[in-house]
């Protein structure tokens, strides 16, 4: 199990809290949660690509 899989429940909890608190929270808090959520999503995607690359598989294949 890699770090991205371990971080998934945390991301779900943070997102659920953001949706529950957003109507009463200030917009800066909502923006911060969205930025953190995007950062977690980008990290998870990057860690998946690194895991694939370590197995000597093709990560991206571009056809011209």
PDBQT receptor file of N, H, CA, C and O in Angstrom, charges set to zero:
ATOM      1  N   UNK A   1       0.857  -1.177   0.000  1.00  0.00    +0.000 N 
ATOM      2  CA  UNK A   1       0.000   0.000   0.000  1.00  0.00    +0.000 C 
ATOM      3  C   UNK A   1       0.901   1.238   0.000  1.00  0.00    +0.000 C 
ATOM      4  O   UNK A   1       1.756   1.398   0.871  1.00  0.00    +0.000 OA
ATOM      5  N   UNK A   2       0.699   2.094  -0.974  1.00  0.00    +0.000 N 
ATOM      6  H   UNK A   2       0.005   1.965  -1.682  1.00  0.00    +0.000 HD
ATOM      7  CA  UNK A   2       1.538   3.292  -1.038  1.00  0.00    +0.000 C 
ATOM      8  C   UNK A   2       0.897   4.446  -0.270  1.00  0.00    +0.000 C 
ATOM      9  O   UNK A   2      -0.214   4.328   0.247  1.00  0.00    +0.000 OA
ATOM     10  N   UNK A   3       1.616   5.551  -0.209  1.00  0.00    +0.000 N 
ATOM     11  H   UNK A   3       2.518   5.646  -0.630  1.00  0.00    +0.000 HD
ATOM     12  CA  UNK A   3       1.170   6.704   0.576  1.00  0.00    +0.000 C 
ATOM     13  C   UNK A   3      -0.123   7.287   0.014  1.00  0.00    +0.000 C 
ATOM     14  O   UNK A   3      -0.967   7.769   0.769  1.00  0.00    +0.000 OA
ATOM     15  N   UNK A   4      -0.282   7.245  -1.302  1.00  0.00    +0.000 N 
ATOM     16  H   UNK A   4       0.404   6.854  -1.916  1.00  0.00    +0.000 HD
ATOM     17  CA  UNK A   4      -1.485   7.814  -1.912  1.00  0.00    +0.000 C 
ATOM     18  C   UNK A   4      -2.738   7.062  -1.467  1.00  0.00    +0.000 C 
ATOM     19  O   UNK A   4      -3.778   7.674  -1.223  1.00  0.00    +0.000 OA
ATOM     20  N   UNK A   5      -2.640   5.757  -1.363  1.00  0.00    +0.000 N 
ATOM     21  H   UNK A   5      -1.795   5.260  -1.562  1.00  0.00    +0.000 HD
ATOM     22  CA  UNK A   5      -3.793   4.971  -0.928  1.00  0.00    +0.000 C 
ATOM     23  C   UNK A   5      -4.089   5.248   0.538  1.00  0.00    +0.000 C 
ATOM     24  O   UNK A   5      -5.252   5.292   0.940  1.00  0.00    +0.000 OA
ATOM     25  N   UNK A   6      -3.044   5.434   1.340  1.00  0.00    +0.000 N 
ATOM     26  H   UNK A   6      -2.099   5.398   1.014  1.00  0.00    +0.000 HD
ATOM     27  CA  UNK A   6      -3.241   5.733   2.755  1.00  0.00    +0.000 C 
ATOM     28  C   UNK A   6      -3.849   7.112   2.953  1.00  0.00    +0.000 C 
ATOM     29  O   UNK A   6      -4.584   7.320   3.919  1.00  0.00    +0.000 OA
ATOM     30  N   UNK A   7      -3.566   8.058   2.069  1.00  0.00    +0.000 N 
ATOM     31  H   UNK A   7      -2.969   7.889   1.285  1.00  0.00    +0.000 HD
ATOM     32  CA  UNK A   7      -4.064   9.429   2.207  1.00  0.00    +0.000 C 
ATOM     33  C   UNK A   7      -5.496   9.585   1.708  1.00  0.00    +0.000 C 
ATOM     34  O   UNK A   7      -6.120  10.619   1.944  1.00  0.00    +0.000 OA
ATOM     35  N   UNK A   8      -6.019   8.585   1.027  1.00  0.00    +0.000 N 
ATOM     36  H   UNK A   8      -5.511   7.745   0.835  1.00  0.00    +0.000 HD
ATOM     37  CA  UNK A   8      -7.356   8.707   0.451  1.00  0.00    +0.000 C 
ATOM     38  C   UNK A   8      -8.445   8.947   1.500  1.00  0.00    +0.000 C 
ATOM     39  O   UNK A   8      -9.266   9.841   1.296  1.00  0.00    +0.000 OA
ATOM     40  N   UNK A   9      -8.500   8.204   2.609  1.00  0.00    +0.000 N 
ATOM     41  H   UNK A   9      -7.832   7.478   2.774  1.00  0.00    +0.000 HD
ATOM     42  CA  UNK A   9      -9.549   8.491   3.597  1.00  0.00    +0.000 C 
ATOM     43  C   UNK A   9      -9.448   9.909   4.163  1.00  0.00    +0.000 C 
ATOM     44  O   UNK A   9     -10.468  10.540   4.439  1.00  0.00    +0.000 OA
ATOM     45  N   UNK A  10      -8.241  10.404   4.335  1.00  0.00    +0.000 N 
ATOM     46  H   UNK A  10      -7.412   9.891   4.111  1.00  0.00    +0.000 HD
ATOM     47  CA  UNK A  10      -8.055  11.765   4.832  1.00  0.00    +0.000 C 
ATOM     48  C   UNK A  10      -8.631  12.774   3.846  1.00  0.00    +0.000 C 
ATOM     49  O   UNK A  10      -9.287  13.732   4.254  1.00  0.00    +0.000 OA
ATOM     50  N   UNK A  11      -8.394  12.569   2.562  1.00  0.00    +0.000 N 
ATOM     51  H   UNK A  11      -7.862  11.791   2.230  1.00  0.00    +0.000 HD
ATOM     52  CA  UNK A  11      -8.919  13.485   1.551  1.00  0.00    +0.000 C 
ATOM     53  C   UNK A  11     -10.446  13.462   1.535  1.00  0.00    +0.000 C 
ATOM     54  O   UNK A  11     -11.082  14.504   1.375  1.00  0.00    +0.000 OA
ATOM     55  N   UNK A  12     -11.026  12.292   1.698  1.00  0.00    +0.000 N 
ATOM     56  H   UNK A  12     -10.509  11.446   1.827  1.00  0.00    +0.000 HD
ATOM     57  CA  UNK A  12     -12.487  12.183   1.710  1.00  0.00    +0.000 C 
ATOM     58  C   UNK A  12     -13.067  12.903   2.925  1.00  0.00    +0.000 C 
ATOM     59  O   UNK A  12     -14.083  13.589   2.816  1.00  0.00    +0.000 OA
ATOM     60  N   UNK A  13     -12.428  12.749   4.073  1.00  0.00    +0.000 N 
ATOM     61  H   UNK A  13     -11.602  12.191   4.162  1.00  0.00    +0.000 HD
ATOM     62  CA  UNK A  13     -12.908  13.412   5.289  1.00  0.00    +0.000 C 
ATOM     63  C   UNK A  13     -12.802  14.923   5.159  1.00  0.00    +0.000 C 
ATOM     64  O   UNK A  13     -13.729  15.643   5.528  1.00  0.00    +0.000 OA
ATOM     65  N   UNK A  14     -11.677  15.412   4.637  1.00  0.00    +0.000 N 
ATOM     66  H   UNK A  14     -10.924  14.827   4.338  1.00  0.00    +0.000 HD
ATOM     67  CA  UNK A  14     -11.496  16.858   4.475  1.00  0.00    +0.000 C 
ATOM     68  C   UNK A  14     -12.528  17.413   3.500  1.00  0.00    +0.000 C 
ATOM     69  O   UNK A  14     -13.098  18.477   3.742  1.00  0.00    +0.000 OA
ATOM     70  N   UNK A  15     -12.771  16.711   2.411  1.00  0.00    +0.000 N 
ATOM     71  H   UNK A  15     -12.308  15.846   2.214  1.00  0.00    +0.000 HD
ATOM     72  CA  UNK A  15     -13.751  17.175   1.432  1.00  0.00    +0.000 C 
ATOM     73  C   UNK A  15     -15.160  17.181   2.024  1.00  0.00    +0.000 C 
ATOM     74  O   UNK A  15     -15.923  18.121   1.799  1.00  0.00    +0.000 OA
ATOM     75  N   UNK A  16     -15.508  16.142   2.776  1.00  0.00    +0.000 N 
ATOM     76  H   UNK A  16     -14.888  15.379   2.959  1.00  0.00    +0.000 HD
ATOM     77  CA  UNK A  16     -16.832  16.086   3.398  1.00  0.00    +0.000 C 
ATOM     78  C   UNK A  16     -17.005  17.209   4.416  1.00  0.00    +0.000 C 
ATOM     79  O   UNK A  16     -18.068  17.824   4.495  1.00  0.00    +0.000 OA
ATOM     80  N   UNK A  17     -15.964  17.473   5.188  1.00  0.00    +0.000 N 
ATOM     81  H   UNK A  17     -15.100  16.974   5.123  1.00  0.00    +0.000 HD
ATOM     82  CA  UNK A  17     -16.036  18.579   6.143  1.00  0.00    +0.000 C 
ATOM     83  C   UNK A  17     -16.182  19.915   5.425  1.00  0.00    +0.000 C 
ATOM     84  O   UNK A  17     -16.905  20.798   5.887  1.00  0.00    +0.000 OA
ATOM     85  N   UNK A  18     -15.499  20.060   4.303  1.00  0.00    +0.000 N 
ATOM     86  H   UNK A  18     -14.911  19.343   3.928  1.00  0.00    +0.000 HD
ATOM     87  CA  UNK A  18     -15.599  21.312   3.550  1.00  0.00    +0.000 C 
ATOM     88  C   UNK A  18     -17.021  21.529   3.046  1.00  0.00    +0.000 C 
ATOM     89  O   UNK A  18     -17.533  22.648   3.084  1.00  0.00    +0.000 OA
ATOM     90  N   UNK A  19     -17.655  20.467   2.579  1.00  0.00    +0.000 N 
ATOM     91  H   UNK A  19     -17.239  19.558   2.548  1.00  0.00    +0.000 HD
ATOM     92  CA  UNK A  19     -19.030  20.600   2.096  1.00  0.00    +0.000 C 
ATOM     93  C   UNK A  19     -20.003  20.869   3.241  1.00  0.00    +0.000 C 
ATOM     94  O   UNK A  19     -20.995  21.576   3.063  1.00  0.00    +0.000 OA
ATOM     95  N   UNK A  20     -19.724  20.313   4.398  1.00  0.00    +0.000 N 
ATOM     96  H   UNK A  20     -18.919  19.738   4.543  1.00  0.00    +0.000 HD
ATOM     97  CA  UNK A  20     -20.617  20.513   5.539  1.00  0.00    +0.000 C 
ATOM     98  C   UNK A  20     -20.452  21.899   6.144  1.00  0.00    +0.000 C 
ATOM     99  O   UNK A  20     -21.421  22.492   6.616  1.00  0.00    +0.000 OA
ATOM    100  N   UNK A  21     -19.230  22.414   6.132  1.00  0.00    +0.000 N 
ATOM    101  H   UNK A  21     -18.443  21.932   5.748  1.00  0.00    +0.000 HD
ATOM    102  CA  UNK A  21     -18.932  23.678   6.799  1.00  0.00    +0.000 C 
ATOM    103  C   UNK A  21     -19.030  24.860   5.837  1.00  0.00    +0.000 C 
ATOM    104  O   UNK A  21     -19.150  26.001   6.283  1.00  0.00    +0.000 OA
ATOM    105  N   UNK A  22     -18.981  24.615   4.543  1.00  0.00    +0.000 N 
ATOM    106  H   UNK A  22     -18.884  23.688   4.181  1.00  0.00    +0.000 HD
ATOM    107  CA  UNK A  22     -18.915  25.694   3.555  1.00  0.00    +0.000 C 
ATOM    108  C   UNK A  22     -20.033  26.724   3.668  1.00  0.00    +0.000 C 
ATOM    109  O   UNK A  22     -19.749  27.914   3.538  1.00  0.00    +0.000 OA
ATOM    110  N   UNK A  23     -21.274  26.342   3.901  1.00  0.00    +0.000 N 
ATOM    111  H   UNK A  23     -21.504  25.375   4.007  1.00  0.00    +0.000 HD
ATOM    112  CA  UNK A  23     -22.319  27.375   3.972  1.00  0.00    +0.000 C 
ATOM    113  C   UNK A  23     -22.139  28.355   5.127  1.00  0.00    +0.000 C 
ATOM    114  O   UNK A  23     -22.587  29.498   5.039  1.00  0.00    +0.000 OA
ATOM    115  N   UNK A  24     -21.490  27.926   6.207  1.00  0.00    +0.000 N 
ATOM    116  H   UNK A  24     -21.126  26.998   6.278  1.00  0.00    +0.000 HD
ATOM    117  CA  UNK A  24     -21.332  28.822   7.353  1.00  0.00    +0.000 C 
ATOM    118  C   UNK A  24     -19.911  29.343   7.507  1.00  0.00    +0.000 C 
ATOM    119  O   UNK A  24     -19.658  30.222   8.331  1.00  0.00    +0.000 OA
ATOM    120  N   UNK A  25     -18.992  28.814   6.730  1.00  0.00    +0.000 N 
ATOM    121  H   UNK A  25     -19.197  28.100   6.061  1.00  0.00    +0.000 HD
ATOM    122  CA  UNK A  25     -17.595  29.231   6.837  1.00  0.00    +0.000 C 
ATOM    123  C   UNK A  25     -17.336  30.429   5.937  1.00  0.00    +0.000 C 
ATOM    124  O   UNK A  25     -18.132  30.740   5.051  1.00  0.00    +0.000 OA
ATOM    125  N   UNK A  26     -16.232  31.083   6.173  1.00  0.00    +0.000 N 
ATOM    126  H   UNK A  26     -15.586  30.830   6.893  1.00  0.00    +0.000 HD
ATOM    127  CA  UNK A  26     -15.908  32.205   5.292  1.00  0.00    +0.000 C 
ATOM    128  C   UNK A  26     -15.312  31.677   3.983  1.00  0.00    +0.000 C 
ATOM    129  O   UNK A  26     -14.828  30.545   3.947  1.00  0.00    +0.000 OA
ATOM    130  N   UNK A  27     -15.335  32.454   2.931  1.00  0.00    +0.000 N 
ATOM    131  H   UNK A  27     -15.728  33.373   2.960  1.00  0.00    +0.000 HD
ATOM    132  CA  UNK A  27     -14.852  31.992   1.622  1.00  0.00    +0.000 C 
ATOM    133  C   UNK A  27     -13.365  31.636   1.607  1.00  0.00    +0.000 C 
ATOM    134  O   UNK A  27     -12.938  30.809   0.801  1.00  0.00    +0.000 OA
ATOM    135  N   UNK A  28     -12.583  32.245   2.480  1.00  0.00    +0.000 N 
ATOM    136  H   UNK A  28     -12.930  32.917   3.135  1.00  0.00    +0.000 HD
ATOM    137  CA  UNK A  28     -11.159  31.915   2.503  1.00  0.00    +0.000 C 
ATOM    138  C   UNK A  28     -10.927  30.486   2.974  1.00  0.00    +0.000 C 
ATOM    139  O   UNK A  28     -10.038  29.802   2.467  1.00  0.00    +0.000 OA
ATOM    140  N   UNK A  29     -11.708  30.039   3.925  1.00  0.00    +0.000 N 
ATOM    141  H   UNK A  29     -12.430  30.595   4.337  1.00  0.00    +0.000 HD
ATOM    142  CA  UNK A  29     -11.588  28.660   4.389  1.00  0.00    +0.000 C 
ATOM    143  C   UNK A  29     -11.962  27.687   3.279  1.00  0.00    +0.000 C 
ATOM    144  O   UNK A  29     -11.293  26.672   3.085  1.00  0.00    +0.000 OA
ATOM    145  N   UNK A  30     -13.014  27.993   2.562  1.00  0.00    +0.000 N 
ATOM    146  H   UNK A  30     -13.558  28.817   2.719  1.00  0.00    +0.000 HD
ATOM    147  CA  UNK A  30     -13.423  27.140   1.447  1.00  0.00    +0.000 C 
ATOM    148  C   UNK A  30     -12.341  27.106   0.366  1.00  0.00    +0.000 C 
ATOM    149  O   UNK A  30     -12.043  26.045  -0.184  1.00  0.00    +0.000 OA
ATOM    150  N   UNK A  31     -11.755  28.261   0.065  1.00  0.00    +0.000 N 
ATOM    151  H   UNK A  31     -11.997  29.123   0.512  1.00  0.00    +0.000 HD
ATOM    152  CA  UNK A  31     -10.682  28.307  -0.933  1.00  0.00    +0.000 C 
ATOM    153  C   UNK A  31      -9.480  27.492  -0.474  1.00  0.00    +0.000 C 
ATOM    154  O   UNK A  31      -8.861  26.792  -1.275  1.00  0.00    +0.000 OA
ATOM    155  N   UNK A  32      -9.149  27.578   0.802  1.00  0.00    +0.000 N 
ATOM    156  H   UNK A  32      -9.652  28.146   1.453  1.00  0.00    +0.000 HD
ATOM    157  CA  UNK A  32      -8.022  26.813   1.332  1.00  0.00    +0.000 C 
ATOM    158  C   UNK A  32      -8.278  25.315   1.211  1.00  0.00    +0.000 C 
ATOM    159  O   UNK A  32      -7.379  24.559   0.842  1.00  0.00    +0.000 OA
ATOM    160  N   UNK A  33      -9.481  24.891   1.515  1.00  0.00    +0.000 N 
ATOM    161  H   UNK A  33     -10.211  25.505   1.814  1.00  0.00    +0.000 HD
ATOM    162  CA  UNK A  33      -9.811  23.467   1.410  1.00  0.00    +0.000 C 
ATOM    163  C   UNK A  33      -9.749  23.008  -0.041  1.00  0.00    +0.000 C 
ATOM    164  O   UNK A  33      -9.273  21.908  -0.322  1.00  0.00    +0.000 OA
ATOM    165  N   UNK A  34     -10.224  23.834  -0.961  1.00  0.00    +0.000 N 
ATOM    166  H   UNK A  34     -10.611  24.727  -0.733  1.00  0.00    +0.000 HD
ATOM    167  CA  UNK A  34     -10.163  23.456  -2.376  1.00  0.00    +0.000 C 
ATOM    168  C   UNK A  34      -8.721  23.371  -2.867  1.00  0.00    +0.000 C 
ATOM    169  O   UNK A  34      -8.379  22.479  -3.644  1.00  0.00    +0.000 OA
ATOM    170  N   UNK A  35      -7.881  24.290  -2.419  1.00  0.00    +0.000 N 
ATOM    171  H   UNK A  35      -8.159  25.015  -1.788  1.00  0.00    +0.000 HD
ATOM    172  CA  UNK A  35      -6.464  24.245  -2.796  1.00  0.00    +0.000 C 
ATOM    173  C   UNK A  35      -5.806  22.992  -2.231  1.00  0.00    +0.000 C 
ATOM    174  O   UNK A  35      -5.062  22.307  -2.933  1.00  0.00    +0.000 OA
ATOM    175  N   UNK A  36      -6.080  22.693  -0.964  1.00  0.00    +0.000 N 
ATOM    176  H   UNK A  36      -6.684  23.250  -0.394  1.00  0.00    +0.000 HD
ATOM    177  CA  UNK A  36      -5.504  21.493  -0.361  1.00  0.00    +0.000 C 
ATOM    178  C   UNK A  36      -6.024  20.227  -1.038  1.00  0.00    +0.000 C 
ATOM    179  O   UNK A  36      -5.273  19.269  -1.223  1.00  0.00    +0.000 OA
ATOM    180  N   UNK A  37      -7.296  20.219  -1.404  1.00  0.00    +0.000 N 
ATOM    181  H   UNK A  37      -7.906  20.997  -1.253  1.00  0.00    +0.000 HD
ATOM    182  CA  UNK A  37      -7.848  19.065  -2.109  1.00  0.00    +0.000 C 
ATOM    183  C   UNK A  37      -7.195  18.858  -3.463  1.00  0.00    +0.000 C 
ATOM    184  O   UNK A  37      -6.913  17.726  -3.855  1.00  0.00    +0.000 OA
ATOM    185  N   UNK A  38      -6.953  19.951  -4.178  1.00  0.00    +0.000 N 
ATOM    186  H   UNK A  38      -7.182  20.870  -3.859  1.00  0.00    +0.000 HD
ATOM    187  CA  UNK A  38      -6.256  19.854  -5.461  1.00  0.00    +0.000 C 
ATOM    188  C   UNK A  38      -4.831  19.377  -5.301  1.00  0.00    +0.000 C 
ATOM    189  O   UNK A  38      -4.325  18.618  -6.127  1.00  0.00    +0.000 OA
ATOM    190  N   UNK A  39      -4.182  19.823  -4.236  1.00  0.00    +0.000 N 
ATOM    191  H   UNK A  39      -4.593  20.440  -3.565  1.00  0.00    +0.000 HD
ATOM    192  CA  UNK A  39      -2.809  19.389  -3.965  1.00  0.00    +0.000 C 
ATOM    193  C   UNK A  39      -2.769  17.896  -3.662  1.00  0.00    +0.000 C 
ATOM    194  O   UNK A  39      -1.890  17.185  -4.148  1.00  0.00    +0.000 OA
ATOM    195  N   UNK A  40      -3.711  17.426  -2.868  1.00  0.00    +0.000 N 
ATOM    196  H   UNK A  40      -4.425  18.004  -2.474  1.00  0.00    +0.000 HD
ATOM    197  CA  UNK A  40      -3.764  15.993  -2.551  1.00  0.00    +0.000 C 
ATOM    198  C   UNK A  40      -4.044  15.181  -3.812  1.00  0.00    +0.000 C 
ATOM    199  O   UNK A  40      -3.430  14.134  -4.021  1.00  0.00    +0.000 OA
ATOM    200  N   UNK A  41      -4.959  15.650  -4.650  1.00  0.00    +0.000 N 
ATOM    201  H   UNK A  41      -5.457  16.500  -4.480  1.00  0.00    +0.000 HD
ATOM    202  CA  UNK A  41      -5.268  14.936  -5.891  1.00  0.00    +0.000 C 
ATOM    203  C   UNK A  41      -4.058  14.896  -6.819  1.00  0.00    +0.000 C 
ATOM    204  O   UNK A  41      -3.790  13.867  -7.440  1.00  0.00    +0.000 OA
ATOM    205  N   UNK A  42      -3.326  16.004  -6.921  1.00  0.00    +0.000 N 
ATOM    206  H   UNK A  42      -3.544  16.840  -6.417  1.00  0.00    +0.000 HD
ATOM    207  CA  UNK A  42      -2.131  16.040  -7.766  1.00  0.00    +0.000 C 
ATOM    208  C   UNK A  42      -1.056  15.109  -7.219  1.00  0.00    +0.000 C 
ATOM    209  O   UNK A  42      -0.377  14.424  -7.984  1.00  0.00    +0.000 OA
ATOM    210  N   UNK A  43      -0.900  15.083  -5.901  1.00  0.00    +0.000 N 
ATOM    211  H   UNK A  43      -1.452  15.639  -5.280  1.00  0.00    +0.000 HD
ATOM    212  CA  UNK A  43       0.095  14.205  -5.284  1.00  0.00    +0.000 C 
ATOM    213  C   UNK A  43      -0.255  12.738  -5.531  1.00  0.00    +0.000 C 
ATOM    214  O   UNK A  43       0.618  11.923  -5.831  1.00  0.00    +0.000 OA
ATOM    215  N   UNK A  44      -1.537  12.413  -5.401  1.00  0.00    +0.000 N 
ATOM    216  H   UNK A  44      -2.246  13.075  -5.157  1.00  0.00    +0.000 HD
ATOM    217  CA  UNK A  44      -1.948  11.027  -5.631  1.00  0.00    +0.000 C 
ATOM    218  C   UNK A  44      -1.689  10.620  -7.077  1.00  0.00    +0.000 C 
ATOM    219  O   UNK A  44      -1.217   9.513  -7.338  1.00  0.00    +0.000 OA
ATOM    220  N   UNK A  45      -1.998  11.513  -8.019  1.00  0.00    +0.000 N 
ATOM    221  H   UNK A  45      -2.382  12.412  -7.807  1.00  0.00    +0.000 HD
ATOM    222  CA  UNK A  45      -1.748  11.207  -9.421  1.00  0.00    +0.000 C 
ATOM    223  C   UNK A  45      -0.273  11.041  -9.717  1.00  0.00    +0.000 C 
ATOM    224  O   UNK A  45       0.126  10.126 -10.436  1.00  0.00    +0.000 OA
ATOM    225  N   UNK A  46       0.541  11.933  -9.158  1.00  0.00    +0.000 N 
ATOM    226  H   UNK A  46       0.217  12.677  -8.574  1.00  0.00    +0.000 HD
ATOM    227  CA  UNK A  46       1.986  11.853  -9.380  1.00  0.00    +0.000 C 
ATOM    228  C   UNK A  46       2.569  10.591  -8.758  1.00  0.00    +0.000 C 
ATOM    229  O   UNK A  46       3.441   9.961  -9.356  1.00  0.00    +0.000 OA
ATOM    230  N   UNK A  47       2.112  10.215  -7.584  1.00  0.00    +0.000 N 
ATOM    231  H   UNK A  47       1.404  10.727  -7.098  1.00  0.00    +0.000 HD
ATOM    232  CA  UNK A  47       2.646   9.010  -6.946  1.00  0.00    +0.000 C 
ATOM    233  C   UNK A  47       2.248   7.757  -7.721  1.00  0.00    +0.000 C 
ATOM    234  O   UNK A  47       3.012   6.793  -7.774  1.00  0.00    +0.000 OA
ATOM    235  N   UNK A  48       1.069   7.762  -8.317  1.00  0.00    +0.000 N 
ATOM    236  H   UNK A  48       0.448   8.545  -8.274  1.00  0.00    +0.000 HD
ATOM    237  CA  UNK A  48       0.678   6.631  -9.158  1.00  0.00    +0.000 C 
ATOM    238  C   UNK A  48       1.570   6.541 -10.394  1.00  0.00    +0.000 C 
ATOM    239  O   UNK A  48       1.972   5.448 -10.792  1.00  0.00    +0.000 OA
ATOM    240  N   UNK A  49       1.882   7.693 -11.003  1.00  0.00    +0.000 N 
ATOM    241  H   UNK A  49       1.555   8.581 -10.679  1.00  0.00    +0.000 HD
ATOM    242  CA  UNK A  49       2.758   7.682 -12.179  1.00  0.00    +0.000 C 
ATOM    243  C   UNK A  49       4.159   7.220 -11.821  1.00  0.00    +0.000 C 
ATOM    244  O   UNK A  49       4.786   6.497 -12.594  1.00  0.00    +0.000 OA
ATOM    245  N   UNK A  50       4.658   7.624 -10.664  1.00  0.00    +0.000 N 
ATOM    246  H   UNK A  50       4.148   8.212 -10.035  1.00  0.00    +0.000 HD
ATOM    247  CA  UNK A  50       5.992   7.194 -10.230  1.00  0.00    +0.000 C 
ATOM    248  C   UNK A  50       5.998   5.691  -9.986  1.00  0.00    +0.000 C 
ATOM    249  O   UNK A  50       6.957   5.008 -10.345  1.00  0.00    +0.000 OA
ATOM    250  N   UNK A  51       4.938   5.175  -9.380  1.00  0.00    +0.000 N 
ATOM    251  H   UNK A  51       4.159   5.730  -9.088  1.00  0.00    +0.000 HD
ATOM    252  CA  UNK A  51       4.861   3.738  -9.130  1.00  0.00    +0.000 C 
ATOM    253  C   UNK A  51       4.852   2.952 -10.437  1.00  0.00    +0.000 C 
ATOM    254  O   UNK A  51       5.478   1.897 -10.535  1.00  0.00    +0.000 OA
ATOM    255  N   UNK A  52       4.146   3.464 -11.436  1.00  0.00    +0.000 N 
ATOM    256  H   UNK A  52       3.638   4.321 -11.356  1.00  0.00    +0.000 HD
ATOM    257  CA  UNK A  52       4.120   2.794 -12.737  1.00  0.00    +0.000 C 
ATOM    258  C   UNK A  52       5.494   2.866 -13.395  1.00  0.00    +0.000 C 
ATOM    259  O   UNK A  52       5.955   1.885 -13.978  1.00  0.00    +0.000 OA
ATOM    260  N   UNK A  53       6.146   4.015 -13.306  1.00  0.00    +0.000 N 
ATOM    261  H   UNK A  53       5.772   4.813 -12.833  1.00  0.00    +0.000 HD
ATOM    262  CA  UNK A  53       7.456   4.180 -13.941  1.00  0.00    +0.000 C 
ATOM    263  C   UNK A  53       8.501   3.282 -13.292  1.00  0.00    +0.000 C 
ATOM    264  O   UNK A  53       9.413   2.811 -13.972  1.00  0.00    +0.000 OA
ATOM    265  N   UNK A  54       8.387   3.040 -12.004  1.00  0.00    +0.000 N 
ATOM    266  H   UNK A  54       7.646   3.423 -11.451  1.00  0.00    +0.000 HD
ATOM    267  CA  UNK A  54       9.354   2.170 -11.319  1.00  0.00    +0.000 C 
ATOM    268  C   UNK A  54       9.230   0.723 -11.778  1.00  0.00    +0.000 C 
ATOM    269  O   UNK A  54      10.179  -0.051 -11.655  1.00  0.00    +0.000 OA
ATOM    270  N   UNK A  55       8.087   0.359 -12.296  1.00  0.00    +0.000 N 
ATOM    271  H   UNK A  55       7.316   0.988 -12.397  1.00  0.00    +0.000 HD
ATOM    272  CA  UNK A  55       7.879  -1.001 -12.785  1.00  0.00    +0.000 C 
ATOM    273  C   UNK A  55       8.277  -1.137 -14.253  1.00  0.00    +0.000 C 
ATOM    274  O   UNK A  55       7.984  -2.152 -14.886  1.00  0.00    +0.000 OA
ATOM    275  N   UNK A  56       8.941  -0.121 -14.792  1.00  0.00    +0.000 N 
ATOM    276  H   UNK A  56       9.179   0.703 -14.278  1.00  0.00    +0.000 HD
ATOM    277  CA  UNK A  56       9.412  -0.111 -16.186  1.00  0.00    +0.000 C 
ATOM    278  C   UNK A  56       8.273  -0.275 -17.186  1.00  0.00    +0.000 C 
ATOM    279  O   UNK A  56       8.435  -0.921 -18.221  1.00  0.00    +0.000 OA
ATOM    280  N   UNK A  57       7.140   0.303 -16.877  1.00  0.00    +0.000 N 
ATOM    281  H   UNK A  57       7.008   0.828 -16.036  1.00  0.00    +0.000 HD
ATOM    282  CA  UNK A  57       6.032   0.309 -17.819  1.00  0.00    +0.000 C 
ATOM    283  C   UNK A  57       5.958   1.681 -18.476  1.00  0.00    +0.000 C 
ATOM    284  O   UNK A  57       6.549   2.646 -17.990  1.00  0.00    +0.000 OA
ATOM    285  N   UNK A  58       5.236   1.756 -19.570  1.00  0.00    +0.000 N 
ATOM    286  H   UNK A  58       4.757   0.972 -19.964  1.00  0.00    +0.000 HD
ATOM    287  CA  UNK A  58       5.086   3.018 -20.281  1.00  0.00    +0.000 C 
ATOM    288  C   UNK A  58       4.055   3.863 -19.546  1.00  0.00    +0.000 C 
ATOM    289  O   UNK A  58       2.908   3.449 -19.379  1.00  0.00    +0.000 OA
ATOM    290  N   UNK A  59       4.472   5.055 -19.104  1.00  0.00    +0.000 N 
ATOM    291  H   UNK A  59       5.404   5.391 -19.240  1.00  0.00    +0.000 HD
ATOM    292  CA  UNK A  59       3.562   5.943 -18.392  1.00  0.00    +0.000 C 
ATOM    293  C   UNK A  59       2.701   6.697 -19.391  1.00  0.00    +0.000 C 
ATOM    294  O   UNK A  59       1.473   6.657 -19.316  1.00  0.00    +0.000 OA
ATOM    295  N   UNK A  60       3.339   7.380 -20.319  1.00  0.00    +0.000 N 
ATOM    296  H   UNK A  60       4.337   7.413 -20.380  1.00  0.00    +0.000 HD
ATOM    297  CA  UNK A  60       2.626   8.090 -21.379  1.00  0.00    +0.000 C 
ATOM    298  C   UNK A  60       3.190   7.634 -22.711  1.00  0.00    +0.000 C 
ATOM    299  O   UNK A  60       4.401   7.468 -22.858  1.00  0.00    +0.000 OA
ATOM    300  N   UNK A  61       2.318   7.436 -23.670  1.00  0.00    +0.000 N 
ATOM    301  H   UNK A  61       1.335   7.572 -23.550  1.00  0.00    +0.000 HD
ATOM    302  CA  UNK A  61       2.771   7.100 -25.013  1.00  0.00    +0.000 C 
ATOM    303  C   UNK A  61       2.116   8.088 -25.963  1.00  0.00    +0.000 C 
ATOM    304  O   UNK A  61       0.893   8.122 -26.097  1.00  0.00    +0.000 OA
ATOM    305  N   UNK A  62       2.940   8.887 -26.616  1.00  0.00    +0.000 N 
ATOM    306  H   UNK A  62       3.934   8.860 -26.507  1.00  0.00    +0.000 HD
ATOM    307  CA  UNK A  62       2.433   9.910 -27.526  1.00  0.00    +0.000 C 
ATOM    308  C   UNK A  62       2.606   9.423 -28.962  1.00  0.00    +0.000 C 
ATOM    309  O   UNK A  62       3.688   8.996 -29.365  1.00  0.00    +0.000 OA
ATOM    310  N   UNK A  63       1.533   9.495 -29.708  1.00  0.00    +0.000 N 
ATOM    311  H   UNK A  63       0.654   9.842 -29.380  1.00  0.00    +0.000 HD
ATOM    312  CA  UNK A  63       1.589   9.136 -31.112  1.00  0.00    +0.000 C 
ATOM    313  C   UNK A  63       1.576  10.415 -31.930  1.00  0.00    +0.000 C 
ATOM    314  O   UNK A  63       0.724  11.281 -31.728  1.00  0.00    +0.000 OA
ATOM    315  N   UNK A  64       2.523  10.533 -32.853  1.00  0.00    +0.000 N 
ATOM    316  H   UNK A  64       3.215   9.830 -33.016  1.00  0.00    +0.000 HD
ATOM    317  CA  UNK A  64       2.613  11.741 -33.681  1.00  0.00    +0.000 C 
ATOM    318  C   UNK A  64       1.882  11.486 -34.982  1.00  0.00    +0.000 C 
ATOM    319  O   UNK A  64       1.825  12.366 -35.840  1.00  0.00    +0.000 OA
TER     320      UNK A  64
